[in-house]
Amino acid sequence: MDNQLIAVGFYKESFNSYLPYEIKFPTIYQSEGLKKHIQKRHPDCVQYIGLIPPIIASPDYIGVNPNEKI
C-alpha cells in the first residue's frame, strides 16, 4: 500500500497560545488514504475533504475537545 503524504496547509505557531502544548511542525499533511477512510467511516463528511486547506488556513475554532485526554 502506497502511503503518500500531501501537504494541505501550514500550522501557525500563534495557535499554540490557545493550546496546552507546543506544536512545532509547520507543515500539515494528509495521507492519500484519507478520502477512502472518510468515504467508509464518515460518508456525510466527504463533501468537506476539498475544504481542508482553507479550513486549516483560517480556522473558526482552535482548542482541545474537553472529552479527550491530553
C-alpha positions as CSV (number, residue, x, y, z in Angstrom):
1,M,0.0,0.0,0.0
2,D,1.4,3.4,-1.0
3,N,1.0,5.9,1.8
4,Q,1.9,9.2,0.2
5,L,1.6,12.4,2.2
6,I,0.1,15.5,0.6
7,A,0.8,18.9,2.2
8,V,-2.5,20.7,2.8
9,G,-1.5,23.6,4.9
10,F,0.8,25.2,7.4
11,Y,0.4,25.4,11.2
12,K,0.6,28.9,12.6
13,E,2.7,29.0,15.7
14,S,0.4,31.6,17.1
15,F,-2.2,28.8,17.5
16,N,-0.1,27.4,20.4
17,S,-1.3,30.2,22.6
18,Y,-4.7,28.5,22.5
19,L,-3.4,25.0,23.3
20,P,-2.0,23.4,26.4
21,Y,1.1,22.3,24.5
22,E,3.6,23.5,21.8
23,I,3.3,22.2,18.3
24,K,6.5,22.7,16.2
25,F,5.7,21.1,12.9
26,P,4.8,23.8,10.4
27,T,3.6,21.7,7.5
28,I,0.3,19.8,7.9
29,Y,-0.1,16.7,5.7
30,Q,-2.9,14.3,4.9
31,S,-2.4,10.8,3.6
32,E,-3.7,9.7,0.2
33,G,-5.9,7.2,2.1
34,L,-7.9,10.0,3.9
35,K,-10.6,10.1,1.2
36,K,-11.2,6.4,1.3
37,H,-11.3,6.5,5.2
38,I,-13.8,9.3,5.1
39,Q,-16.0,7.6,2.5
40,K,-16.0,4.4,4.6
41,R,-16.3,5.7,8.1
42,H,-17.7,9.3,7.8
43,P,-19.6,9.4,4.5
44,D,-21.5,12.5,5.5
45,C,-18.2,14.4,5.6
46,V,-16.9,13.6,2.1
47,Q,-18.1,17.0,0.9
48,Y,-15.6,18.7,3.2
49,I,-12.4,17.0,2.0
50,G,-11.7,19.7,-0.6
51,L,-12.2,22.3,2.1
52,I,-9.4,21.1,4.4
53,P,-6.7,23.6,3.1
54,P,-8.9,26.7,3.6
55,I,-10.1,25.4,7.0
56,I,-6.5,25.0,8.1
57,A,-5.6,28.4,6.8
58,S,-8.5,30.2,8.5
59,P,-10.0,28.1,11.3
60,D,-13.0,29.3,13.2
61,Y,-12.2,27.2,16.3
62,I,-8.9,26.3,17.9
63,G,-8.9,24.1,21.0
64,V,-9.0,20.7,22.6
65,N,-12.1,18.6,22.9
66,P,-12.9,18.6,26.6
67,N,-13.8,14.9,26.4
68,E,-10.3,13.9,25.2
69,K,-7.4,13.2,27.5
70,I,-4.3,15.3,26.7
